[in-house]
């Protein structure tokens, strides 16, 4: 599921309340008090803004669907991950197993020769490269999510 985090809910609540002119003015435009609105802006507070409050504040602010639009967009356009993260994770697992195999084969005679160490080092490099590919895709997904939030 592609849900908003508490941090994202808090950021959107703060943005909407700011569009209304602050806590006091926002409280006058909806059914909840200033203290509740303040809590919605706090990422540590487990509460999120109810839909009717969101609707009332969006109407009052006249800025369009600030909060509800972000929720709808998230459902309609989930973050696309460039590259297939699942396939990259499988590749990483395979490369990691290749390290295990290289070590096991190197220790079969209870000695480590220079050739054995070279084979282990090659397998390590391949696993590190596979891990970097997974990291790159994860970072791209994070950046895409951050870019969408900033827009």
C-alpha positions as CSV (number, residue, x, y, z in Angstrom):
1,X,0.0,0.0,0.0
2,X,1.2,3.5,-0.8
3,X,0.2,5.4,2.3
4,X,1.4,8.8,3.5
5,X,3.8,8.7,6.5
6,X,3.0,10.7,9.7
7,X,5.7,13.1,8.6
8,X,4.0,13.7,5.3
9,X,0.6,14.1,7.0
10,X,2.1,16.6,9.4
11,X,3.8,18.6,6.5
12,X,0.5,18.7,4.5
13,X,-1.5,19.8,7.6
14,X,1.0,22.5,8.3
15,X,0.9,23.7,4.7
16,X,-2.9,23.8,4.7
17,X,-3.1,25.6,8.0
18,X,-0.6,28.1,6.8
19,X,-2.8,28.7,3.7
20,X,-5.6,29.5,6.0
21,X,-3.6,32.1,7.9
22,X,-2.4,30.1,10.8
23,X,-3.8,28.1,13.7
24,X,-6.2,30.6,15.0
25,X,-7.8,31.4,11.7
26,X,-7.9,27.8,10.7
27,X,-9.7,26.9,14.0
28,X,-12.4,29.4,13.2
29,X,-12.9,27.8,9.8
30,X,-13.6,24.2,11.0
31,X,-15.0,22.2,13.8
32,X,-11.8,21.5,15.7
33,X,-9.8,23.6,18.1
34,X,-6.4,25.1,17.8
35,X,-4.9,22.4,19.9
36,X,-6.1,19.6,17.6
37,X,-4.9,21.5,14.5
38,X,-1.5,21.9,16.2
39,X,-1.4,18.1,16.8
40,X,-2.1,17.4,13.2
41,X,1.1,19.3,12.3
42,X,3.3,17.2,14.7
43,X,4.8,14.1,13.0
44,X,5.1,12.5,16.5
45,X,1.3,12.9,17.1
46,X,-0.5,9.8,15.8
47,X,-3.6,11.7,14.9
48,X,-4.2,12.9,11.3
49,X,-6.6,15.5,10.1
50,X,-10.2,14.2,9.5
51,X,-11.6,14.4,6.0
52,X,-14.3,16.9,6.9
53,X,-11.8,19.2,8.6
54,X,-9.5,18.9,5.6
55,X,-12.4,19.8,3.3
56,X,-13.5,22.8,5.4
57,X,-9.9,24.2,5.5
58,X,-9.2,23.6,1.8
59,X,-12.5,25.5,1.0
60,X,-11.6,28.3,3.4
61,X,-8.0,28.6,2.1
62,X,-9.2,28.8,-1.5
63,X,-5.9,27.2,-2.7
64,X,-7.4,24.0,-4.1
65,X,-6.9,20.5,-2.9
66,X,-3.7,21.1,-0.9
67,X,-4.0,18.1,1.4
68,X,-6.6,15.9,-0.2
69,X,-5.0,16.3,-3.6
70,X,-1.7,14.9,-2.3
71,X,-3.6,11.9,-0.9
72,X,-5.4,11.4,-4.2
73,X,-2.2,11.8,-6.2
74,X,-0.4,9.3,-4.1
75,X,-3.1,6.7,-4.8
76,X,-3.3,7.5,-8.5
77,X,0.4,7.9,-9.2
78,X,2.5,5.7,-6.9
79,X,6.3,6.4,-6.9
80,X,7.7,4.5,-9.9
81,X,11.0,2.7,-9.2
82,X,13.4,2.9,-12.1
83,X,14.9,-0.5,-12.7
84,X,13.3,-3.6,-11.2
85,X,14.2,-3.4,-7.5
86,X,13.1,-7.0,-6.9
87,X,15.4,-8.3,-9.7
88,X,18.3,-6.2,-8.3
89,X,17.7,-7.7,-4.9
90,X,17.7,-11.2,-6.3
91,X,21.0,-10.3,-8.1
92,X,22.4,-9.1,-4.8
93,X,21.5,-12.3,-3.1
94,X,23.1,-14.4,-5.9
95,X,26.3,-12.3,-5.8
96,X,26.4,-12.7,-2.0
97,X,26.0,-16.5,-2.3
98,X,28.9,-16.4,-4.8
99,X,31.1,-14.9,-2.1
100,X,30.0,-17.8,0.2
101,X,30.9,-20.3,-2.5
102,X,34.3,-18.7,-3.2
103,X,35.1,-18.8,0.5
104,X,33.9,-22.4,0.9
105,X,35.9,-23.5,-2.2
106,X,39.0,-21.6,-1.0
107,X,38.9,-23.3,2.4
108,X,38.2,-26.8,1.0
109,X,41.9,-27.7,1.6
110,X,42.1,-25.6,4.8
111,X,44.5,-23.2,3.2
112,X,44.2,-19.8,1.5
113,X,46.4,-19.4,-1.6
114,X,46.8,-16.1,-3.4
115,X,44.5,-17.4,-6.1
116,X,41.9,-18.2,-3.5
117,X,42.1,-14.7,-2.1
118,X,41.8,-13.2,-5.6
119,X,38.7,-15.3,-6.2
120,X,37.2,-14.1,-3.0
121,X,38.0,-10.5,-3.7
122,X,36.4,-10.7,-7.2
123,X,33.3,-12.2,-5.7
124,X,33.2,-9.4,-3.0
125,X,33.5,-6.7,-5.7
126,X,30.7,-8.2,-7.7
127,X,28.5,-8.3,-4.5
128,X,29.4,-4.7,-3.7
129,X,28.5,-3.6,-7.2
130,X,25.1,-5.4,-6.9
131,X,24.5,-3.7,-3.6
132,X,25.3,-0.3,-5.1
133,X,22.8,-0.9,-7.9
134,X,20.1,-1.6,-5.2
135,X,21.1,1.5,-3.3
136,X,21.0,3.6,-6.5
137,X,17.4,2.5,-7.3
138,X,16.3,3.1,-3.7
139,X,17.9,6.6,-3.7
140,X,16.2,7.4,-7.0
141,X,12.8,6.3,-5.6
142,X,13.4,8.5,-2.4
143,X,14.4,11.5,-4.6
144,X,11.3,11.0,-6.8
145,X,9.2,10.9,-3.7
146,X,10.9,14.0,-2.2
147,X,10.5,15.9,-5.6
148,X,6.8,15.1,-5.7
149,X,6.4,16.3,-2.1
150,X,8.2,19.6,-2.8
151,X,6.0,20.3,-5.9
